[in-house]
């Protein structure tokens, strides 16, 4: 097993010299030798896209920074038949760190991956309606829409690394992977940056996310089953999220999006949510001739057997929990969702709205305390058609077999 320092391959840590080829050469050498560790240390190393190889650990030491170039033209688009790149969300085929069909790979260390998202955005002028959620808007459009992308990989570890300012796109995209462990990660983005998601888990199995701290402009952790990028339909199942601190200007935990497929058997426990729009969000948006989403899988969504327990939510400006089926979305069922040990202080009470043709089934609450707090206009506004809760009473519509045990809804205003 090799232990390679990228400086031995010609990398210069001055933050100016483009080191893509040197870093890639070190990774390729380790991969060819059957695996090993590639170390980034002692400087700031500017790079465009790098590709991981099976058996390789990319280790960023405490004094090392992997710096994404702000030159969008330097990032090569992903060209492969392994997945359907034309169906990539936002039709963006670029990423910063890429692994395709790899096994036994890792990104570790106490160092930083600086995505330099601050150079991709600009302040929204005061009074501009486009700033209704975020205070910034994207001004550069040829940068990667995903920072770290694992596609079809097995036995993946991400540990301790700080992912800084992934604002031009999502932080991590874990797609069609098996046995992924993400532990002790930090994701830091200005909450005003658009589309700065933390971790997306899509159509994957046996994923464990623990002991992470995420501050995101968009959703902090997302669990989806968008099948449009895959050659065969694959469910998302057995995802565990625990012992994390999450902050988001959208949802701290989002489950499902437009016409996803099957999401099941997931557990979310021992979490704190703060400074967010929504705690747990499962809003499946309207689909009609006027709407357009680049990540519409065209499937009928089935979400079942999800458990949320021991969650504390404070400074949440809208709903602590929301499940909403909007007109036009394709739904098979949303069922067997359990909430227990939830303590929240939010601007609104929970909202659960199914449809006559797709009622929410077997939703249960146990030992939950939902409190309304008047935040006096703090936090970004949201369009009224997305708000399904109330400041005075919870909203439950088209819910079949709704169960509550030792659960209260009170106002502190």
N, C-alpha and C positions, 0 to 999 in steps of 0.2 A: 504494500500500500504506500503510495507516494504522499509526501507532505511538501506542498509547493507554496512558495511565497511569490506573489505575482511580480515582485521587483526582480526576481531572478529571470523573469521572462520579458523584462524591459519596461515594466510599468513605472511611471513617474507620478508621485503623489503630490503634485503642485496644484491640483484643481483646475489646471488649464490644458495640459497635454491630454489628448484623447487616447485612452488606454484600452479601448475595446479589444484590439487584436491581441495585446499582451495577456489580458485577463482570459480571453477565450483560449489562447494557446495553453495556459496553465490548466484550465478545466479539461481541455482535450487530452493533454498529457496524462492527467490523473485518470480520466476515463479509459484511455487506451491501456493503462497499466492495471486495470481491474478495479480502480477506485482509489480514494484517498481524500486528503484535505487540501483545499486551496485557501490560503490565508491572505486577507487584505488587512494591512496594518501600516501604521506610521505615515499617514498622509491622507489626502483627499484625491481620489482617483476618478477622473471623469470618464464616462463610458456611455455608449449607446447599447443596443440590445446584446445580451449575452445568453447563451444556451447552456443549460446544465446537462450533464451526462450521468448515466446510471452509476451508482456507487460513489458519487462525488459529494462531499460536504463543502459548501461555500461558507467559510468562517470569517466573519468581520470582527476583528479585534477591537478592544475598547478605544484604541487610538486610531482606528481606521474608519474611513467614510467612502462608501461607494456612491458616486455623484452622477445623477442622470444628466446627460447633456440637454440643453434647452433648444438645440438645433433639431427640429422635428425631422428634417430630411436625412439625418444620420441614422434614424431607426429604420431598419429593414422591415418590410411587411412580412408576416408569416406566410410562407408558401408551402402548403402541405395538402395531402389527401387524407391525413389522419383524422381530421375533423372538417366541418363545412365552414370555412373561414368567411365565405360570403354572407353567412348568417350571424356573424359576430355582432353583439350589441353595438349600436351606433355605427355599424358597418366599419368599425375601426379594427384593423388587423395588426396593430402594433402593440408591443409590450416591452418592458424593460428587462426582466429576467424571465426566461422561458424554459419550460421542461415539457417534453412531449414523449409519452410512452416510456418514461424512465421508471426505474425502481431503485429503492434504497438511496434516496437523495436527501439532502438537508441544507438548510440555511440557518446558521447559528452565530452566536457571539454577542458581545455587549456593545458593538459598534452601531453605526447608522447607515441606512440607505436613504440618501437625501434625494427626493424626486424633484426638488426645486419647483414645486407647484406655484410658488409666489410669482414666477415669471410668466405664468400662463393665464393669469386673471387680471382684471382691473376693477376698481370700485364702481358700483352702480351709482349714477348720479342721483342725488336726493330727489324724491318724487317720482322716479322712474318706476312704473308698475312691475317691471321685470325683477325688481328687488324684493318681491313680496315674501320670499323665504330667505334667500341668501343676499348678503350685502355686496357680493362680487359677481362678476360674470366672466365666462371664458373669452379670452381674446386671441388665443392661439389654438388652432384646430388640427394640427398635424402631429401632435405629440401622442404618445401611447394612451389608450383608453383603459388599459389595465397595466398596473405596475409589475406585479408578479403573477405569472400564469402557469398553473400546473394542469396539464391536459392529459387525461388518461394515464396517470401515474399511480404507482403502488408503493406503499411504505415510505411516506414522506414525513420529515420532521422540520418544523420551523420553531426556533427557540430563541427568546431573549432580545432579538434584534429590534431596533427602533426604525420604523418606517415613517419618514418625515415628509409632510406636505405632498401626499399623493393626490393633488387636487385636480389634475387634468383627467383623472379617471379613478377607477377602483384601486384599492390597495392590493388585495389578494383575490385572485379568482381560482377557486379549486373546482375543477370541472371534470366529471366522470372519473374520479379518483377513488382509490381504496386505501383504507388504513392511513389516515392522515392525523398527525399530532401537531397542534399549534399551541405552544405553551410559553407563558411569560412574555408575549409579544407586546410591543407598544406601537400604536398608530396615532400620530399626532398631525392634525390638520386644522387650520383655522376654521371654526364652525361656519364662517361666512362664505367659504369656498364651495362652489357648486359641484355636485356629483363626486364629492370626495368620500366615497364609501370606504369602510374598513375592510371587512372580510366577506366575500361572497362564496357560499358553498352551493354548488349546482350539480344535481344529478350524481351525487357521490355517496359513498357508503363508509360507515365506521370512521367518522370524523370526530375528533376530540379537540375542543377549544377550551383552554383553561388558563386562569391566572393572567388574563390579558387586560390591558388598559387601552381603551380606544376613544379618541375624540375625533368625531367625523362631522363633516359638513352635510353629508347625506347619511344613509342608513349605516349604523355601526356594524352589525352582523346580519347577513341575509342568508336565508335558506330557501333555495328555489329548485324547480325542476323544469328548466327551460330546455327543451329537447331539440330546438331548431338547429343547434350547432353539431348535433350528433348524428351518426349514421344509423343508429337504432335507438328507440325510446328506452330511457333508463330512469328509474325512480331515484329520488333522494331519500335516504333512509338511515336511521341509526346515527343521528348527529347529536352529540352531547356538548352543551355549552355550560360551563360552570366557573364560579369564583372569578367573575370578570367585573370590571368597572367600565361603564359605557356612557357616552355622551353623544348626542346627535341632534342636528337641526331637522331631522326627519324622524325615523323610528330607531330606537336602540336595538330592537330585534324586529326584523321584518321576515315574515313567512309568506311565500308565494307572490306572484305578480301576474301579469296578463296571460291567461290561458296556459299556465304551467301544467305539468302532468301530475305525478304522484309524489306526495311528501308524507312520510309516515315514521312513527316510532322514534320521535326525537324528544330530548329532555333538556330543559333550560332551568338551571337551579343556582341558588346562592349568588345572585346578581345585584348590583346597584346601578340604577339609572339616574342621571342628573342632567340638568340643563338641556332639556330635549323637547321636541314637539310632541312626540308620542312614545310611550314605553314599548308596548308590543303592538305591532301593526300587521294586520292581514287584510288589506284593502285591495280587492281585485277590480281593476278599473273598467270603465265603460269601453266597449268596443262597438264601433259603428262606422259608417262610411266617412265620417268626419275625423275620426281618431286614427292615429297611426303610431305604432310602436315597432321599433326594429328588433325587439326581443319578444315578439308574440309567437309562442310555440304552436298555437292553433289547436291545443289539446283541451280536453275536459279535465278540470282540476279536481283532484281528490286529496284532501288533507285529513289525516286521521291519526289518532293515538299520539297526541302531543301533551306533554306535561310541563307546566310552569310552576315553580315552587320557590319559596323563600326569596322574594324579590322586593327590594326597597326602592321607591321612586320618589324623588324630590325635585322641585323646580321643573316640573313637567308642565308646559304651557297649555297643552290640550288634553287628550285622553290618555289615561294610563294603559288602557287596553281597548283595541278596536278591531272588530271583524266586520267587514262590509262587502257585500256582493253587489256591485254596481250593475245597471242594466247592460245587457249585451255580452257580458263575460260568460264563458262556458264552464259550468261547474257540474261535476258529478255529485260530490258531497263534501261538506266540512263537518267532521263529527269526532266525538270522543276527545274533547279538549278539556283538560283539567287545570284549574288554577288553585293553588293553596299557599297560605302564608304570604299573601301579598299585602304590603303596606305602602300606600301611595298618597302623596299630597300634590294634586294636579289642578289645573284650571277647569277641567271638566270631569264628569263621571264616565264610566265605560259605556261604549256603544257597540251593540251586537245586532246587526241587521242582515238577515238572510233574505230570501225571496220566496214567493209563493211556490215556485217550481223547484226551489232548492233551499229548504229551511236548514238552519244550523241545528245539528242534532247532538244531543247528550253533551251539553256544556255544563260543567260543574264548578262551583266555588266552595272553598272550605277555609275557614279561619282567615278571612280577608277583611281589610279595613281600608275603604276608599274615602278620602277626604278632599273636599273642594277648597282651594285657596285662590283668593283674588290676587293675581300677579300684576294688576294695574297696567295692563298693556305691554308688559315685558314679553320678550320673545317675538319672533316673526309672525306675521299673520298668515292665514291659510284661506284658500277659497272655501266658501261655505258648503259647497257640494261634497267636500271631503270630510266635513265634520259631522260625526254621527252620534256624538255624546251630548250631554247637557250639563250645565253648571248646577242644575237643581235636582235632576233625577236621572238615573241610568236609563238607557234605552235598549229594550230587547224586543225585536220584531222578527217574526217568522223564525222563532226558536222552538224546537221540539225537544221535550224532556230536559228542561232547564232545572238545575238543582243547586240549592244554596244551603250551606250549613255554617252558622256562626259568621255571617258576613254582614258588614254594615256599610252604609252610604251616608256620610255626614258633611256638613258645611262648616268651615272655619272662618268664613267671610264675616 
